Amino acid sequence: MGYPLVDENELTSTGINKKNALKHLIVLLARYTVKFDQPIQYGGRKTTTSEYYIDSMEISHKKRDRMRLKAIMVHLINKKSTSTGVPQIIITPKGGNPLFALEVSEYYSAAFLMAKSKVDKSRITFVDNNDILNLKINYEGSWPALESAGAKCIVLDCNTSGGSQLLDIVTELQLASGRSSITIEPPKEIFVLFRADDNNANIDQTFSDHHCKLYRFFDLDEELKKDLYDLGVKVQKDDQAE
């Protein structure tokens, strides 16, 4: 089924269409894959054994590449979604890639919300489970969206690993809709361009257990990250030779 393309000309102006979107994504990610010569930590706590990091956030700081990411994501949504109409609300983790998610939301003319994670120091906790205030304060941009009766909502980010931040959004809205007057439909579809690693082999089942589905182009492992890095080196040499 899939969402319709709102403005196909806007997407094709990037040179990206439904047939070549995957190819463009691979080349784009390859250009931004970095290799480390020492172990690194995520969030200052979790050490990773991977030598590679795909800096998809940096991609979004360059307008031309951000437009490409948007086109690629829209084609993924259009291909995989089983919903009708277009998303009216798009939510992304505040600690994710908000520039990218905002670009996609503007394409659909959807309300754009940024959700603070549970460990965000600016997050407010309400003792009495005040769902309305929780969304107003912890979901930035949510005030107008709270007045949208039955608004269809999706969650997206550029990538994920274990999916915890995405699932936190889903479960929080599920709880809120079940015990309050909030009219936003809990999201059933979550979109990322790729999984940064495949350590959680049961991630699809995990999302299914939460009554939603995670869509993406592919999952990466260390060997595939190396392939991306090697491709990026080749692409850079070709660019310099031109």
C-alpha positions as CSV (number, residue, x, y, z in Angstrom):
1,M,0.0,0.0,0.0
2,G,2.3,2.7,1.3
3,Y,2.0,6.5,1.7
4,P,1.7,8.4,-1.6
5,L,4.5,10.6,-2.8
6,V,3.4,14.1,-1.8
7,D,5.8,15.8,-4.3
8,E,7.6,13.4,-6.6
9,N,9.4,16.3,-8.4
10,E,11.0,17.3,-5.1
11,L,12.4,13.8,-4.7
12,T,13.5,13.1,-8.2
13,S,15.4,16.5,-8.3
14,T,17.9,14.7,-6.1
15,G,18.4,12.0,-8.7
16,I,16.9,9.4,-6.3
17,N,13.9,7.2,-7.2
18,K,12.5,4.0,-5.8
19,K,14.7,1.8,-7.9
20,N,18.1,3.4,-6.9
21,A,17.3,4.6,-3.4
22,L,19.3,1.8,-1.8
23,K,22.3,2.4,-4.0
24,H,22.4,6.1,-3.1
25,L,22.1,5.2,0.6
26,I,25.1,2.9,0.4
27,V,27.3,5.4,-1.4
28,L,26.2,8.2,0.9
29,L,26.9,6.3,4.1
30,A,30.2,5.2,2.7
31,R,31.3,8.8,2.3
32,Y,30.7,9.3,6.1
33,T,32.1,6.1,7.5
34,V,35.0,6.7,9.9
35,K,37.6,4.2,11.0
36,F,39.1,4.3,14.6
37,D,42.4,2.9,15.7
38,Q,41.3,2.5,19.3
39,P,38.1,1.4,21.2
40,I,35.4,4.1,21.6
41,Q,32.6,4.6,24.1
42,Y,29.0,5.5,23.3
43,G,27.5,7.9,25.8
44,G,30.7,7.8,27.9
45,R,29.8,4.4,29.2
46,K,29.4,1.7,26.7
47,T,32.6,0.5,25.0
48,T,32.3,-0.9,21.5
49,T,34.6,-3.3,19.8
50,S,33.7,-1.9,16.4
51,E,36.4,0.0,14.4
52,Y,33.9,1.9,12.4
53,Y,31.4,4.7,13.0
54,I,28.8,5.9,10.4
55,D,28.4,9.6,11.1
56,S,24.8,9.9,9.7
57,M,24.3,13.0,11.9
58,E,27.0,14.8,10.0
59,I,25.3,14.0,6.7
60,S,22.3,16.1,7.9
61,H,24.4,19.2,8.3
62,K,25.0,19.4,4.6
63,K,21.9,20.5,2.8
64,R,22.4,18.6,-0.4
65,D,23.1,15.3,1.4
66,R,20.2,15.9,3.9
67,M,17.9,16.3,0.9
68,R,19.2,12.9,-0.4
69,L,18.6,11.3,3.0
70,K,15.0,12.6,3.0
71,A,14.3,11.3,-0.5
72,I,15.7,7.9,0.5
73,M,13.6,7.8,3.7
74,V,10.4,8.8,1.8
75,H,10.9,6.0,-0.6
76,L,11.3,3.5,2.3
77,I,8.2,4.8,3.9
78,N,6.2,4.7,0.7
79,K,7.4,1.1,0.0
80,K,6.9,-0.4,3.4
81,S,4.1,1.4,5.1
82,T,0.7,-0.4,5.2
83,S,-1.2,2.7,6.3
84,T,-3.4,4.9,4.1
85,G,-3.0,8.7,3.8
86,V,0.1,10.4,5.0
87,P,1.6,10.7,8.5
88,Q,0.3,13.7,10.4
89,I,2.8,13.5,13.2
90,I,6.4,12.4,13.1
91,I,8.3,11.8,16.3
92,T,12.1,11.4,16.6
93,P,14.3,10.9,19.7
94,K,15.8,14.3,20.7
95,G,19.2,12.5,20.9
96,G,18.8,11.1,17.4
97,N,19.0,13.0,14.1
98,P,16.4,15.8,14.4
99,L,17.6,17.8,11.4
100,F,16.9,14.8,9.2
101,A,13.6,13.9,10.8
102,L,12.4,17.6,10.5
103,E,13.2,17.5,6.8
104,V,11.0,14.4,6.3
105,S,8.2,15.9,8.4
106,E,8.2,19.1,6.3
107,Y,7.9,17.0,3.2
108,Y,4.7,15.5,4.6
109,S,3.6,18.8,6.2
110,A,3.4,16.7,9.4
111,A,3.8,18.0,13.0
112,F,7.3,17.4,14.2
113,L,8.0,16.2,17.7
114,M,11.3,15.6,19.5
115,A,11.0,13.2,22.4
116,K,13.4,13.6,25.4
117,S,14.9,10.3,26.4
118,K,14.5,8.9,29.9
119,V,18.0,9.8,30.8
120,D,17.8,13.4,29.4
121,K,18.6,15.8,32.3
122,S,16.0,18.2,31.0
123,R,13.2,15.6,31.2
124,I,10.5,16.3,33.7
125,T,9.0,13.4,35.7
126,F,5.4,13.6,37.0
127,V,4.6,11.6,40.1
128,D,0.9,11.4,39.2
129,N,1.3,10.2,35.6
130,N,0.0,13.4,34.1
131,D,0.1,12.3,30.5
132,I,-1.0,15.7,29.0
133,L,1.8,17.6,30.8
134,N,4.3,14.8,30.2
135,L,3.8,15.2,26.4
136,K,3.7,18.9,26.5
137,I,7.1,19.1,28.4
138,N,8.9,16.0,27.2
139,Y,7.8,15.9,23.6
140,E,9.0,19.2,22.1
141,G,6.6,20.6,19.5
142,S,3.7,18.6,20.8
143,W,1.3,21.4,21.9
144,P,-0.5,21.8,18.5
145,A,-0.4,18.0,17.9
146,L,-2.3,17.3,21.2
147,E,-5.3,19.0,19.5
148,S,-5.2,16.7,16.5
149,A,-7.9,14.1,17.0
150,G,-6.9,10.7,15.8
151,A,-3.7,11.9,14.2
152,K,-1.7,9.2,12.5
153,C,1.8,9.1,13.9
154,I,5.1,7.4,12.9
155,V,8.5,7.4,14.6
156,L,11.7,7.7,12.6
157,D,15.4,8.3,13.0
158,C,18.4,7.8,10.7
159,N,19.4,4.6,12.4
160,T,19.2,2.5,15.5
161,S,21.0,-0.4,17.2
162,G,18.9,-1.9,20.0
163,G,15.9,0.3,19.4
164,S,15.4,1.3,23.0
165,Q,14.8,5.1,22.4
166,L,12.3,4.3,19.7
167,L,10.5,1.8,21.8
168,D,10.4,4.2,24.7
169,I,8.4,6.6,22.5
170,V,6.0,3.8,21.4
171,T,5.3,2.5,24.9
172,E,4.9,5.9,26.4
173,L,2.2,6.9,23.9
174,Q,0.5,3.5,24.3
175,L,0.2,4.0,28.0
176,A,-0.9,7.6,27.6
177,S,-3.6,6.7,25.1
178,G,-4.9,3.9,27.3
179,R,-5.4,6.0,30.4
180,S,-6.0,9.6,29.3
181,S,-7.9,11.7,26.8
182,I,-4.9,12.0,24.4
183,T,-6.2,11.4,20.9
184,I,-2.8,10.8,19.1
185,E,-2.8,7.3,17.8
186,P,0.1,5.3,19.2
187,P,2.7,4.7,16.5
188,K,2.6,1.2,14.9
189,E,5.3,1.9,12.3
190,I,8.9,2.9,13.0
191,F,11.4,3.8,10.2
192,V,15.1,4.0,10.2
193,L,17.5,3.9,7.3
194,F,19.6,1.1,8.8
195,R,20.6,-0.7,11.9
196,A,24.1,0.2,13.0
197,D,24.8,-3.4,14.2
198,D,23.1,-6.8,14.4
199,N,23.9,-7.7,18.0
200,N,20.2,-8.0,18.9
201,A,19.1,-10.8,16.6
202,N,15.5,-10.7,17.9
203,I,14.9,-7.0,17.4
204,D,12.0,-7.6,15.0
205,Q,10.3,-9.8,17.6
206,T,11.0,-7.1,20.3
207,F,9.2,-4.5,18.3
208,S,6.4,-7.0,17.4
209,D,5.9,-7.6,21.2
210,H,5.2,-3.9,21.5
211,H,2.6,-4.0,18.7
212,C,4.7,-2.2,16.2
213,K,7.1,-2.9,13.3
214,L,10.6,-1.6,12.6
215,Y,11.3,-0.9,9.0
216,R,14.8,-0.3,7.5
217,F,16.9,-1.0,4.4
218,F,19.5,-3.3,6.0
219,D,21.4,-4.3,9.2
220,L,25.1,-3.8,9.5
221,D,27.8,-6.0,11.0
222,E,31.5,-5.3,11.3
223,E,32.3,-6.9,7.9
224,L,29.7,-4.7,6.1
225,K,31.0,-1.6,7.9
226,K,34.4,-2.4,6.6
227,D,33.0,-2.7,3.1
228,L,31.4,0.7,3.5
229,Y,34.6,2.3,4.7
230,D,36.6,0.7,1.8
231,L,33.9,2.0,-0.6
232,G,34.2,5.5,0.9
233,V,37.9,5.5,0.4
234,K,37.5,4.5,-3.2
235,V,34.8,7.1,-3.8
236,Q,37.0,9.8,-2.3
237,K,39.9,8.9,-4.5
238,D,37.6,8.9,-7.5
239,D,36.4,12.4,-6.5
240,Q,39.9,13.7,-6.2
241,A,40.9,12.3,-9.6
242,E,38.1,14.1,-11.4
